[in-house]
């Protein structure tokens, strides 16, 4: 087939009279056409539905860790499990500000090392109360757990230097202590028997937080909290982030080595300290969804291809049934390119119509389910595929439909008029 014939076939594919003829031909056997098209419809429908649902679920779960650094590690002291240097097992030990300063000199691969203190208290504003986590931090902690400020500001270095009794409150604390939804900045709340001036409102939602969820936190300057509870230099945990290219897993042994030596803990005592590696946690989720996406693609593409093969088989059956018709066409002057264009258009129309119906149905179901899922989970996640993906899927379906008609069209070209007359 030369270039001129190929161009003629392309022109025929977009001819309106040809389209009417194709629709009429497909409509002669509605049951067979519908069942064949359903294979294409179901394949693309499941692919789009699973992909959109998978992307939405990933965003939904990752929203639970919103604002939290993905390359952070959390250090929390525990009870020793081994005797060491005259100390019995079962000894409690505590982190201190000296550990923070020491690790900053010892761990050159660490980008940020910041201490945290917390306590669970009751917050009050007049007759309104709320159970809150009073959390003492330094401003560099905001590199670990990023805030989303609606009113006011975050804590700054000046708050630390002056020791002001100021705070940033979480979303739930704001709604419970200020139910009218007004700007609380400049007003005072009581937390743990101490009055703090509200300087900011953090409306970030997250199911992960150090010492408690961000929504229920009252963030205050660390020196103020240490002075209130007379803890001296003791802190409840230390948070660390690594420099670019440094994994938190490689730092664990050096961190344990330093702290165990500083606090006389047996080097082999793995239970004396909890090292919570957020980097590993995030990587686990990413690998999980990567595997899910691969599985979805395999299932969807396999189903679509099986539908395309079904189109090819049905077109072969149709050609065998239309032997007389195709032979007569050849006898009265139809050229091979006309026959090819006819068969390709039939398979293309069937595939693209079923495919677009599947895409539309899947998008409609995702659009219907999205607001209900967001409302039940109280978070934002998009359960829709990008428009570019839908457009690419439609083009791919058209190509597959044309490919599905190639073999049947070649089979149709082998029909000779004399054979058609003999079958008649």
N, C-alpha and C positions, 0 to 999 in steps of 0.2 A: 504494500500500500504506500503510494508516494505522498509527498507533502501536500499536494493539492487535494487528495482524497481526505487526508486528516483534517485539513482546514474546513472542508465541506461537512465532515461529520460534526465538527464543533459548531458550525452555523446551524445545522439541523437540530442540535440539542437544544437550541434556544428559539426554535421556530414555534409560534403559538398554535398553528394548525397541527403540528406534530404532537404538541402537548395534549391537545384535545383528543387526538387519536389514541395516545398512550393511556390516558385516563379511561377512555371507553374500553380499551382492551383489558386493562386491569380490573375494570368493573364487571367484566363478563363472568368472572369466577370470584365473587366477593369473599367467600369463606376462605379459599386458598390464599388470596391476597392478604386478608386480614391476619390469618395465622402466621404467614411468613413475615409480615411487617411487625407482628408482635415480638418476634425474636429480636429484631433490631431495637424496637421500642424498649423492651425490658433491659437489654444490655446497657444502652446509654442512660436509661433512667436510673439503674442501680449504680452505675459509675458516678454520675453527677450527684446522686443522693448521698452516696458513701463519702465522696470527696468533700462535698460541702459540709456534711455532718462531721467528718473527721477534722476538718480545719476549724470548724466552730467549737468542737469539743477541746481541741488543743488550746485555742484561745481562752476558752472558759476555764480550763484548769490552770493555764499559765497566769490568768488574772489573779489567781489565789496567791501568787508570789509577786504581785505587782510592786515595782519599786525596790525589790530586794536584789542586792548585788549577786551576780551569778558566779563570781570568783572569790567568794568569801569563805572563811572558816571561823567557827565559834568554839571558844575554849571555855569549858565549865569544870571546876574542880569537883571531885567525888571523894569517896572514902577509900583509903589505901587498902589493898588486899594482901600485901606482903610486909613482913617486918623488915626494917632496914636501919642500920646505924643506931641500934638501941631503942628504936621506936617500935611499938607493937603494931600489928595490923589492925585495921579498923580506925585509923587515925583520920580526923578531919583536918583539912588544910585549906587555906584561902589564898586567892589571888590578891595582889596589891599593886599600887601605883608604881612601886619599884620594879615590878615585873614588866610593866608596860615600857618604862624607860630602858630597862636592860635589853628587852627584845628588840627595841628600835635600833640599838647598837649591834646586837648579835645577828639579826636577820636582815642582811642587806637586800635580799630578794623580796622583802615585804614592802608594799607601797603605803599601807595605812594600818596602824595598830591603835585601837581605841578602846577604852574601858567603858563598862556599863554597870550601873546599879539599879535595882528595881525592888519594889515592894507593893503588895496588894492592899489597897486602902479603899475607903469610901469617899467619894467626891460629893460636895454639896454646894448648892447655890440657892439660898433661901430654903424653901420647902422641897425643892427638887434634889434628889440624890441619885447616885450612880456608883456601881462597883467599878473601880478603875485600877489600872496599873500605873503607879507612880514610877517614872523611869528617869534616872539621872544620866545625862550624856554630855559629851563635848561636841562641838559643831562638826568635827571630822567624822562623827558617827553617821552623818547624813550621806556619806559616800557608801555606807553599808545598806542603809534603809532610807531610800529617797522619799521625801514628803511631797504631798500635793496640796499646796496652800490655797485655801479659798479666801480667808480673811487674814489680814495682818502679815506676819513674817515668821521665819524660822528663828531658832536661837542662834546667836552669833558670838564671836570671841569677846565682845564687850560685856555680854551677859556673864561670861565665865570670869572675866577679870574683876568686875565690880561685885559679883556675888548677888545679883539682884534676884529677888523671888518672883520670877516670871515663868510662864509656862505656855506650851503649845498643846492644845487639846485635840483628841481624835474625833471622828465624825459622830460616833455613838455618844460620847461624852457631851458633845455640843448639843445634840438633839435631845438628850435627857435632862441636861442642866439648863438649857435655853430652848424650851419647846416652842417658843414663838418664832424660832429661826432667825433671830436678830443677830447682828454682828456683836460678838462678845468681847472684842478687843477693847482693852482699857478697863474691863470689869474684873472683879475678883471672885475666885472660887476657893472653897476650902478643900484640901486634900490631905488626909492623914493628920488633921488637926492644925494644919498650917495654911495660911492664906497666900495665894499666888495671883499675880496679875496676868490675865490672859493676853498674850501678844500675837497669837496666831491660831488658826484652825486648820488641821490636816484632815482632808476628806478622802484620803486614799483608803481603799478597801483591800484587805489582804487576809488570807487565812494563815499566814505565817508571820511570826514576829518574835522578837527576842524578849522573853519574859511575859509576853501577852500580845494580843492582836493590836494593830495600829489604831483601829477604831475605838478601842477602850483605853487608850494610853493618855496619860498626862505627862508631857515631856518637860523636864526642868533641868537647869544647869547642874552638872555633876557635883561641883564643890558645895552647892547649896544643899543637896540631898545628903552628902556625906556629913555636913555640919549638923543638919537636923537630926540625923540618926546616930551621930557621934561614932561613925565607923572608922575614923582615922583614914588610913590610906587603903583600906580594904575595898575590893570591888567584887561584884558577883560573876562577871564574865568579861572576857576580852575578845574583841572581834578583829580579824586580820584579813586584809586583801593583798594579793600578790601583784607584783609588777607584770607588765605585758610580757607574755611568753612563759611565765612561771605558773605551774600548776600547783594547786593547794595540796595535793597528795604528796608532792616531793618535799614540802615544808614540814610535814607532820613530825618526822623523826627528829629534825633539828629543834622544833618547838618543844617536844617532849624532853629532849636531851637538856635543854636550857632550864626548863621549869623543874624537872626532876632533880637536877643538881642543886638548884636554888632552894628547894624545899625538902631536901633529903628524902627523896622517894626512890625506891628500888627501880633501877632502869628497866627491869622486866615486868613491872607492875602496870599492865595495860588497863586496869580498872580504876586507877587513881585519877584519871582525867578523861573527860569526854571531848573528843575532837570531832565536831560536826562539820563535815566538808560539804558546803552548799554547791560547789562546783560539780562534785560527783552526783549530787541530787538532781541538778538541772540536766546534766548529761544523760542521766538515766531516763528522764522524761523525754528528752529529744530523741534518744535511740528508740524509745517505745513508739512514739508517733511516726518516726521514720519507717519502722517496720510495719506499722499499720498502713501507712500510705502505699508502701510497696505491695502489700497484700491486696489493698483495694484496687490498685492499678491492674494487678494480675487477674483478679476476679472480673473486673469491668471489661478489660480488653479481651479476655477469653470469651466472655458472654457476647460481646459485640461481634467478634470474629466468627463465633458459631452462628450468629444470626446472618452474617454476610454469606457464609457457606450455604446456609439455608436458602438464601436468595438465589445463589448460583444454581443449586439443585432444582428449585422450583422453576427457574427460567429454562433449564434444560427440558423439564417436563412439558412446559408450555410450548417450547419449540417443537417438540415431538408431536404434540397435539395439533399444532398449526402447520404441519408439513405442507398440506394442500395450499393453505393461504400463502405461505412464503414462496412455494413453487410457482403459483400463479403470478405473484408479484414479479418474480424473476422472468417469467415467460412474457409478460407484457412490458418489460423494459426496465424494471427496477435494477439499479446498479448495486454492486456489493456494498458500497459505502452507505447507500440508503438503508439496507437491511441492518448493517452494523449500528447506524445511528438510531434506528428504531429500537433494537434490543438494549443498547446502552441507556437510552432514555427511559425505558421501562424499569430497568433495574435501579437507575439513579433516582427516579421519582419515588419509587417504592422505599428506597433506603433513606433518602433525605426527609421525606414526609414522616416516616416512622421515627427517625432520629430526632427531628425537631420537636415532635410531639413528646418524646421521652425527656428531652431537655426542659421543655416548658412545664411538664408535669412535676419533674423533680424540683425545679426552681420554685414552683408554686407551693409545694409541700414545705420546702425549707423556709420560704417567706412566711407561711402560716405558722410554723412551729417556732420560729425565731423569737418573737415577742413573748410567747408563753414561757420558753426556756429562760429568757433573760429575767422575766418577772419572778419565776420560781427560785432562781439562783441569786437574784439581786446583784447582778453584774452585767457587763456589756461584752457581747461576743457576736461576731457576724457569721451566720451559717449560710453564706452565699459564695458561689464561685465567682471569680472575676469575669467581666464581660469578654475580655480577650480570650479567656479559656473557652467560653461558650462559643465564640466565633470560630476558634480553632477547631473545636469539636464538630461544628457544622461543616466546615470545609473538609475535615477528615472523613466525615460520613459521606459527603458527595464523592470524594475520591474513591472510597471503599465501594460505594454503590456502582461507580463506573467500572472499577476493577472486577466486581462481581459479575458484570455483564460481558466481559471480554470473551471468556471461554464459550458461553452460550452463543454469542454473536458469531464466533468462528465456526461453531457447530452449524449455525443456520446457513452459512455460506456454502457448506458442503451439500446442501439440498439442491438437487437438479430438477428442473421442471418435469422431465419425463418420469422421474421417480414419484413426484407429487401426483401426476396424473394416474400412475399405476396404483398408488395408495387410495385414490379416490374411487 
